[in-house]
Structures are given as structure tokens and as C-alpha cells.
């Protein structure tokens, strides 16, 4: 059974690149380009992991995520926040059992995909 990943980023090239890379690894991938699309998509489907840009055209992805949690989004779904704001900080990589991680842009795609593979591995 394929794992489902939601990619939320207002930059189309990043959405498309992540979708391509994740689909090639065997994941089912949905995308959203705004906070509103994130709301509609996240509450309308079940995902195993969410990749969420922190800055979504004037709205903080972290705020939108917190609002969704209050509205009933499953707290056990791991979230990988991506942001250009964290480029000077060491990344907080996804670890099994983690609820969230932060990756700075530009993304180290190989590391990100590897960490997602580890996180979503069966067993």
C-alpha cells in the first residue's frame, strides 16, 4: 500500500520537484499552493506525512497547521516544515516518532527524501 504525502508550498517549482522525486520513490503525492488549498486538502484526505512551507504568501504555515490541529487534523501525522528562514540554522531532520522537523531552503533533496523513506518505512 502506497504512503500518501501532501506537499504544501507556494513556489510551483518546489512543489513539482518534490512531487516528482517522491512519486519516483513510490509515494502517492498531492500538492497545495496556498493556505486555503492546504485546509481543503488536509481535511479532505488522509496523509502519512505533510511537507509544509512555513511562509505561504502572507500566512505562516505553522499558524495554519495549528489551526488545522484545532479543527481535527490528526496530531500523529508527521510534518516537515521547509523554509528559507532557517538557512542559517542546522536542520532538524525527521526521526522516527517525531511529529515535526525543519529543513532550510535550498533543500538538500537527497537527505530529505532519505529521511522521509526512513520515517515512513514499514515496521
Residue pairs with C-beta under 8 A, 6 or more apart in sequence:
2 26
2 27
2 28
3 26
3 27
3 28
3 48
3 49
3 120
4 27
4 28
4 29
4 30
4 45
4 46
4 47
4 48
4 49
5 22
5 27
5 28
5 29
5 30
5 47
5 48
5 49
5 50
5 51
5 116
6 29
6 30
6 31
6 32
6 38
6 41
6 42
6 45
6 47
6 49
6 50
6 51
7 15
7 18
7 19
7 22
7 29
7 30
7 31
7 32
7 51
8 31
8 32
8 33
8 37
8 38
8 41
8 50
8 51
8 52
8 53
8 56
8 61
9 15
9 18
9 31
9 33
9 51
9 52
9 53
9 56
9 82
10 33
10 34
10 53
10 55
10 56
10 57
11 53
12 33
14 53
14 82
14 105
14 107
15 31
15 33
16 31
17 109
18 29
18 31
18 51
18 109
19 29
19 31
21 109
21 113
22 29
22 113
22 116
23 29
25 113
25 116
25 117
27 116
27 120
30 41
30 45
30 47
32 38
32 40
32 41
32 42
34 56
34 57
35 56
35 57
35 59
35 61
35 64
38 52
38 56
38 61
38 64
38 68
39 64
39 68
42 50
42 68
42 73
43 68
43 71
43 72
43 73
46 74
47 77
48 77
48 78
48 120
49 77
49 78
49 79
49 80
49 116
49 119
49 120
50 65
50 77
50 78
50 79
50 80
51 79
51 80
51 82
52 61
52 64
52 65
52 79
52 80
52 81
52 82
53 61
53 81
53 82
53 83
54 60
54 61
54 62
54 81
54 82
54 83
54 85
54 86
54 102
55 61
55 83
55 84
55 85
56 64
61 81
62 81
65 73
65 79
69 75
75 99
76 99
78 94
78 98
78 99
78 100
78 101
78 119
79 99
79 100
79 101
80 94
80 100
80 101
80 102
80 103
80 112
80 115
80 116
81 100
81 101
81 102
81 103
82 102
82 103
82 104
82 105
82 107
83 102
83 103
83 104
83 105
84 104
84 105
85 104
86 102
86 103
86 104
86 105
87 104
87 105
87 106
88 104
89 102
89 104
91 101
91 102
91 103
91 104
91 108
91 111
92 100
92 101
92 102
92 103
93 101
93 103
93 111
93 115
94 101
94 115
94 116
94 118
94 119
95 101
95 115
95 119
96 118
96 119
98 119
101 115
103 112
